Amino acid sequence: MKKITTLAEAFTAYARHNLFDASAATLNQFRVSLKHAARTLGRDVTLDDLTDELVLDVIQRLRANGRAEATANKVRSNMLAIWRWLCRKGHKQIWPDVAKVKEPRRIPVAWTRLELRQLFVALGQLHGHVAEIPARLWWVALHSVIWDTGERIGA
């Protein structure tokens, strides 16, 4: 294996060994994490730059820019995954020690029974078609599946 000097090179090697079957979205999340680190430092991150302080600075910058705690934790997790791999492979000697950001516990917001009834009545009165299916049937079916499974629309 060639000598790794930058975090971008480390990611390329890490991905080849650990993310070979990962989705494009996962790979993109790692790339975004690397960009946040580079923006925080003002240049490409070298392995010498990869310290707890850098990770904390990235987290602090994300939070100062209004990013959610979960976003900061995801960036932290991605950076630490690469860093730990570098330690296992002997490219870094000092292991990361950066705690997660405490995430607020979100209380789900639900529709009332009246609002659900009104929704399904309105859906049942829709005109037009979705593909070749009457819109009122298509939308009622979609919302029924969502209701029955508790799934998010984009999942």
N, C-alpha and C positions, 0 to 999 in steps of 0.2 A: 504494500500500500504506500502511495506517495505521501510525502510529508504534508500534513494539513496545516495551513497557517491562518485561514479565515473562517469565520462562522458559516459563510456561504459554502465554502468547500466542505466543511464538516457536514452541513446539511445534505449536500449531494451524496457524500459517502454514507451517511446515516440512512438516507432515504433508500439508497440502493440495497442496503442490508436489512432494513426494518420496515420500510413502507412500500415494498415492491408490489403489493397487492392493494394499496390504499387507493381511495377514490381521489379524483381530481380535486374535490372540495377539501379533503384533508391535506393534500400537498399544498394547496393554495393557502390554507390556514397557517401552515408552517412558514411559507414564504412571506406572508403578511407579518408574522411574528418577527422574522429577521429584518424586515423593513422598519418595523417599530424600533428595534434595537439600533439599527444604523442611523435612523433619524434622531434618536436620543443622543447618540454619540457624535453625530455630525459627519460620519464617514463609515466606511465598511468596518465591521467588527472583526478584530483579530482574536486569536485564542488567548493572547495575553490580556485582552480587554474583558474577556469573559469572567466576570467576578460577581459575587453576591451584590456588590454595590451597583453594578451596571443593571442587573435584573431589577433591583429595587428602584433605580432611576427610571427604567422603562415603565414599571408599574405606576410610579408617581406621575410620570408624564401623561400616561393614558388617563389616569383618574383626574388630573388637572384639566385635561381636555374634554372631560365629561363622559368618558367611556365607562361602561358599567363594570362592577366588580368582577362579574363573570368573564368579561372580555379580558380584563387584566390577568385573571387566573389562567385563562386559556393561553395567552401569550407566555406567561410564566411557565406553564406546564410544557409548552413546546420547546422553549429555550432550555429548560432543565432536562428534558428528554435527550436532546442532542448533547448537552454538557455531560450527563451521566454516561452516555455512550462513549464520548471522548475519554472519560476517565477509565472505563472498562477496557478500552483499546490502548491505553497508555499515552494518549496525547495530552492529557491534563492530569495533574496529580491531586489538585485540591477539588474536592467534591462540593456541589452546591448545597447551600443551607439557607433557603429563602422560604419563609412561611407563606401559605396562601392568604389572599385577602379575604377577610370575612365577608360573606355574601349575605345580603338581607334575605330573610325568609319571606317569600311573596305569598300573600293570601289570595287564592283564586277568586275571581269575580264571576258570578254565575247569573244567568238570566232568571227572572222570576217565572213562576208557572204561567202567569198572565202574558208575559212577554213571549214565552215560547209558543203559547197558543196563538197569539197574534202573528208571530213569525210564520207558523205553519199555515195559518189561514191565508196570509198574504202570498205565500209561495204557491198555494193551491189555486190562486186566482191569476197567476202569470199567463201571459199570452206569448205566442211565438214558439220557436223550436230551438233546441240545442242539438246540433247535428240533425238527425231526423226524429228526435224524441220530443214530444210536447214539453215545453219549458216547465210547466207546472209539475209534471211528473218527474222530470230530471232533477229539479231543484229540491223537491220534497224527498226524493230518494237520497240525494247527496247529504242533505241535512239530517236525514234519519240515520244514515251510516255514521255520520259524525257524532250524533247524539248517543247512539248505541255503543260506539267504541271509545268515545271520549278522546278521539284523535284530533290533532291540529290539522288544519287544511293543508299546510305546506309540508307535513311530515312525509 
